[in-house]
Amino acid sequence: MADDSKNESNSETDEFLDLNDASEYLGVHYQTIYRWVREGNIAATKVGTRYQIAVSELENFARKRIEPSPPPEVTKVRNWEDIQRRLYENLINFNEIAATDQVNRLVTGSVEVVAILDNLISPVLREIGEGWLRGEISISQEHRASRLIHRIIDNIDVARRGRPHGRVIVTTPSNEDHELPAAMASVALKAEHWTVINLGARVPPQDLIDFAIKERADLVVLSVTISDHLVEAHETAAKLSSVKIPCIVGGNGVSLRELLERAALAINS
């Protein structure tokens, strides 16, 4: 915040500018430099109702703005099991703030998105499903936890610079209701700079094929969680292949890192 007394770091001979002149000096809007002063990014002296900024302060600020920033410190995860336990408890108790913060801290710590999905979210969701089968948690808890984690992964910041690999459509067979694995695949692919179209669940095979042709998709990913649905998925994949659109069928036991590797091979083959 602004200092109401003269900044001791400035010499008595230093030149001072008001906000209008300071904004012109830095080449920014008046409101921008006013915000920087209020946020404490630029030291200023308040004389009556007006701010005065030393030219030396503006020079230092301008120099720091163009200096390269150090790369962000990467979070090193030494114990995924401990993080899994805490996320499980937060999801079961529907502590949305704590669960979201757990995932966001890993993302901002530059942990690979696919590592977060494979090493944290997937095992926790698997444990929740097994807990329901064992009768340890209710179906309401299971559904609520799934919706919560769906919201969390939808909001993961996966923006990356660079040229996209291609356009990929992600969905499930027409008899598959589970959208969450498809959503996780979508986030993993976006993190690898694919342009992703997530159609959700239950898309009829011919509709999917027509849509993929219309959108000029480079790849289709079919997410399958129930083995009985694999027959339709592979039949759809064969039809897509006949129109020169590769299709990956993902199922239980296939990690998202494996999916990314297969996607890279499909687009480069």
N, C-alpha and C positions, 0 to 999 in steps of 0.2 A: 504494500500500500504506500501511498505518497507520504513523504516526510515533510512535516510542517516547519522544520528548522533547516537551516542551510546545510547541505551535505558537506561534511568535514573533509571528504576526499577531494573536493574541488579547490583549486587555488583561488586567491582573491582576484586574480587577473583573468579567470576563466569567463568566457562569454556565455550568456544565458539567452535562451529563446523561449517564447511562449509556445503554446500547443499548436497554433496555426503555423508558425514558422518552423517548428520542430517537425510537423507532419510533412511540410514541403522538403525539409532537409532529408528526411528518410524516404520521401516519395510514396507515402501512404495516406490514407484518408484520415481526417481529423479524429473521427470516432475510434479508429484503430489505435492511434497513439494514446488517446484518452483511456482506452481499455487497458493498454499495456501499463500505463501509469497506475491505474486503479488496482491492477493485479500485482503490482510490485515488480514488474519486469524492467521498468525504467525508473530510476530514482529522480524525484522531482521536489522542488521547493514550492510551497504554496505561499504566495504573496497576496494577501487580501483574498479575493475570490478567484485568482488566476494562478495557474501553475507555471513555474519557470524550470527549464531543464538545461543543464550545462552542456555545452557543445561537446566537451570531452566525454560525457556520459553517452551522448548520441553516437559518437565515434566508436566507443567501446561496444555499444549495443549492436551497431551495424556490422562491426567486425565479427562478433560472435554469431550473428545470423548466418553469415556465409561460411563460417568454419565448418568442416565436415563433422558430423556427429559420430561418436564412437558406436560400434555395433552393439545392439542390445545384449545384455548378459543372458546366456541361455540357461534355463533351469535344468538341473541334472536330477532326474528322478532315480533315487537309489532303492526305493521300496514301493513298488506298485501295489503290493498287497495292503499296505497300511492305507493308501489313498483309496483303494477299492472299498475297504471296510467303512471308511468315513462317508464315501459317496453312497454306499448301500444304506447306511443309517439315515442319511439326509433324505434320500428318496423315499424310504419306507415311512419316515416321519413327516414327509412332505414339507421339508425345510427348503423351500425353493431358493431363498437368498443364499444359503450356505452352499447348496449344490451348484448353483450357477457360479458362485465365486470360486469354488474348487476348479471347475473347468476353465473359467476365464483366466485364472492365475497361471495355468499351464500354457494356455494359448499365448498370453502376453509374455510369458517366459520363453517363447520361441520353441516350445516342444512341438514336434511334428504332429499335425492334426491326425494323421493316420495312426500314429503311436498312441495318441489319446483315445482314439476310437477302439483300436485293437487291444490295448493293454489296460484300459480303465472302463470304458462304457460297455463294451461287449461282455466282459466277464461279469460285471455287476448286473446287467440285464439277464444274463444266463442264471446267475444266482437267485435273482428275484423270481424268475420262472420256476426254478427248481424248488424254491421255498414255497411257492403256491402249490406245486404238486405234492409236496410233503405235508401240506396243511398248516405250515408255519405262518403264512401270511394270507390275508383274504384276497378275493378276486378284486375287491374295490381298491385295496392297496396296490395290487399289481397294475391295474388299469391306470390309477392315478400316477404311479411312478413312471409308467410308460409315457403318459402324456407330458409329464414334467420334463423327462429327458428329451422328448421330441422337441419341446420348445427350446431347450438349452442348445441342442445341436443345430437347430435352425438358425440360431443367432450367433453361431461361431463365426468370427471374422476370418474369412479365408482369402481375402483379396491378395493377389500376387501380381507382380509385374511380369511382362513377357508375352510372347505370342501364344495364344491358346493352342492346345494340341488338336482340338477338333470339337464337333458337336456330338454329344452323347445323350441318348434318351434313357431314362431309368424308370422302371415300372415293375409290376409283378404280373404273373399269369392271371387269366380272367377268373380263376378259382382260388386265388390267394388274397387273403384279407390283410396280412401283416405289412403295414406300410413302414414301420420303423427301420427295418434293415435296409430298405430302399432309400430312406432318408439319409441314413448313415453313409451308404455308398455314394449318394449325391454329394455330401459334404466332402468326403475323401477325394472324389474326382475334381470338385471345384478347387480344393487345396492344391491339386496337381495341375491347375490351370486348364481344365476342360470347361467348355461351355455346356452347362448341364440343363436339360429339360426334364424335370421330375413330374411324371404323370400320376404319381400316387399308385393306387392298387386297382386290380380288377379291370384291366384294359383288354377287350376282346382281341384275339390274334389279328384278324384282318384289319381292324381299326388301327392297331399298332403299326402294321406293315404300311398301310396307306399313309399314316401320319409320318412315319420315318422317311418315306419316299418324298413326301411333300416338303418336309423340313430339311431334306438333304443331309440326313444324319450320317455321321462317320462311324457310329457305333451305337448298339443298343445293349443295355444291361438288364437282364431279367432276374429279379431277386426272388428266391424260393426258400421257404422255411419248412415246408411240409413235403416229404419225399413223394407222396402220391401226386403232387403237382408237377413233378419233373417231366413227365411224359409230354404234357402240353407245352411246357417251356422249351423242350428240345425240338418238338415239332415246329414251333414258332421260329426257333433259331434257324432251322433248316430252310424255312420259307424265306426268311430274311437273307440268308446266304445266297439263295437263288436269285435275288435281286441286287446282289453285290453289296449288302450291308452286313458286316460282321456282327455277331451277337454273342455275348458272354452270359452264361447261365451260372448264377451264384447260388450256393446252398449252404447248409450247415457244414461247419468245418473249413470253410473257405475264408481266410482272413481278408481284410480290406487291402492289406499290402499285396497279397497275391492277386487280388482283383486289379490293382493298379498296374502290376507287372503284366498281366494278361491284356489289359487295355492298351498298354504301350506296344506290345507285340502285335496286337490286332491292327493298330493304325499304321504300323511300319512294315507289315508283311505284304 
